[in-house]
Amino acid sequence: MKLTVAHLILGQRGIITDFSVDTVPLKLLEMGCLPGNIVELVQTAPFRDPMYLNINGCHLAIRKETALQIEIELI
């Protein structure tokens, strides 16, 4: 089973390993959502959608649907 950003729990960190360029919005790529960067789950809304993340110092919120497309390796 692949581990994705959607599987993170509060305060947990991981390194982005892979994602599909077709399913991840270009805006996320511009904000640092690239392989090798560290992602941390800061907060979630009810039902875990959207998810508030810290990616290399850049704070952003993404939908759970998108988070499922970004594979990570836990730190």
Secondary structure by P-SEA (a helix, b strand, c coil): cccccccccccbbbbbcccccccccaaaaaacccccbbbbbcccccccccbbbbcccccccccaaaaaabbbbcc
